[in-house]
Amino acid sequence: MNKIYLDKDYKKFKITQKTKKDIINSPKEYMNCDVRIRMGLFYTDEEKEEYIKKSLSKPLPGNNPSNEKIKIKSKI
């Protein structure tokens, strides 16, 4: 009899540099994965956190004081 696990809590999977190198070095094991994953074109957890932190530290376009309205002089 097959059991269906819809609400089972699984252990969190942490992606590290070691995981990334393992995927790149053993492509036969990951043939069913996406091409980007097989080539190692994904973020590790640390890289993802750094990217999010860097993105959130940037000011929004409307909140930047250097984006004040510029007066355009017409030649007419």
CNS distance restraints for C-alpha pairs under 8 A (distance, minus, plus):
assign (resid  14 and name CA) (resid  45 and name CA) 6.77 0.50 0.50
assign (resid  15 and name CA) (resid  19 and name CA) 5.87 0.50 0.50
assign (resid  15 and name CA) (resid  20 and name CA) 7.21 0.50 0.50
assign (resid  15 and name CA) (resid  44 and name CA) 5.08 0.50 0.50
assign (resid  15 and name CA) (resid  45 and name CA) 5.55 0.50 0.50
assign (resid  16 and name CA) (resid  20 and name CA) 6.37 0.50 0.50
assign (resid  16 and name CA) (resid  44 and name CA) 5.23 0.50 0.50
assign (resid  16 and name CA) (resid  45 and name CA) 6.48 0.50 0.50
assign (resid  16 and name CA) (resid  46 and name CA) 7.54 0.50 0.50
assign (resid  17 and name CA) (resid  21 and name CA) 6.15 0.50 0.50
assign (resid  17 and name CA) (resid  44 and name CA) 6.51 0.50 0.50
assign (resid  18 and name CA) (resid  22 and name CA) 6.11 0.50 0.50
assign (resid  19 and name CA) (resid  23 and name CA) 6.30 0.50 0.50
assign (resid  20 and name CA) (resid  24 and name CA) 6.41 0.50 0.50
assign (resid  20 and name CA) (resid  40 and name CA) 5.97 0.50 0.50
assign (resid  20 and name CA) (resid  44 and name CA) 7.45 0.50 0.50
assign (resid  21 and name CA) (resid  25 and name CA) 6.01 0.50 0.50
assign (resid  21 and name CA) (resid  40 and name CA) 7.62 0.50 0.50
assign (resid  22 and name CA) (resid  26 and name CA) 6.11 0.50 0.50
assign (resid  23 and name CA) (resid  27 and name CA) 6.19 0.50 0.50
assign (resid  23 and name CA) (resid  29 and name CA) 7.92 0.50 0.50
assign (resid  23 and name CA) (resid  30 and name CA) 6.86 0.50 0.50
assign (resid  23 and name CA) (resid  37 and name CA) 7.70 0.50 0.50
assign (resid  23 and name CA) (resid  38 and name CA) 6.29 0.50 0.50
assign (resid  23 and name CA) (resid  39 and name CA) 7.91 0.50 0.50
assign (resid  23 and name CA) (resid  40 and name CA) 6.89 0.50 0.50
assign (resid  24 and name CA) (resid  38 and name CA) 6.14 0.50 0.50
assign (resid  24 and name CA) (resid  39 and name CA) 6.01 0.50 0.50
assign (resid  24 and name CA) (resid  40 and name CA) 5.88 0.50 0.50
assign (resid  26 and name CA) (resid  30 and name CA) 7.28 0.50 0.50
assign (resid  27 and name CA) (resid  31 and name CA) 6.18 0.50 0.50
assign (resid  27 and name CA) (resid  38 and name CA) 6.25 0.50 0.50
assign (resid  30 and name CA) (resid  38 and name CA) 6.36 0.50 0.50
assign (resid  31 and name CA) (resid  38 and name CA) 7.29 0.50 0.50
assign (resid  33 and name CA) (resid  37 and name CA) 6.35 0.50 0.50
assign (resid  33 and name CA) (resid  38 and name CA) 6.45 0.50 0.50
assign (resid  34 and name CA) (resid  38 and name CA) 6.40 0.50 0.50
assign (resid  35 and name CA) (resid  39 and name CA) 6.21 0.50 0.50
assign (resid  36 and name CA) (resid  40 and name CA) 6.21 0.50 0.50
assign (resid  36 and name CA) (resid  41 and name CA) 5.00 0.50 0.50
assign (resid  36 and name CA) (resid  42 and name CA) 6.94 0.50 0.50
assign (resid  37 and name CA) (resid  41 and name CA) 5.77 0.50 0.50
assign (resid  37 and name CA) (resid  42 and name CA) 6.31 0.50 0.50
assign (resid  43 and name CA) (resid  47 and name CA) 5.52 0.50 0.50
assign (resid  43 and name CA) (resid  48 and name CA) 5.56 0.50 0.50
assign (resid  44 and name CA) (resid  48 and name CA) 6.11 0.50 0.50
assign (resid  45 and name CA) (resid  49 and name CA) 6.21 0.50 0.50
assign (resid  46 and name CA) (resid  50 and name CA) 6.24 0.50 0.50
assign (resid  47 and name CA) (resid  51 and name CA) 6.11 0.50 0.50
assign (resid  48 and name CA) (resid  52 and name CA) 6.17 0.50 0.50
assign (resid  49 and name CA) (resid  53 and name CA) 6.11 0.50 0.50
assign (resid  50 and name CA) (resid  54 and name CA) 6.07 0.50 0.50
assign (resid  51 and name CA) (resid  55 and name CA) 6.06 0.50 0.50
assign (resid  52 and name CA) (resid  56 and name CA) 6.10 0.50 0.50
assign (resid  53 and name CA) (resid  57 and name CA) 6.26 0.50 0.50
assign (resid  54 and name CA) (resid  58 and name CA) 6.85 0.50 0.50
assign (resid  59 and name CA) (resid  63 and name CA) 6.32 0.50 0.50
assign (resid  59 and name CA) (resid  64 and name CA) 6.24 0.50 0.50
assign (resid  60 and name CA) (resid  64 and name CA) 6.60 0.50 0.50
assign (resid  61 and name CA) (resid  67 and name CA) 7.59 0.50 0.50
assign (resid  62 and name CA) (resid  67 and name CA) 7.28 0.50 0.50
assign (resid  64 and name CA) (resid  68 and name CA) 7.95 0.50 0.50
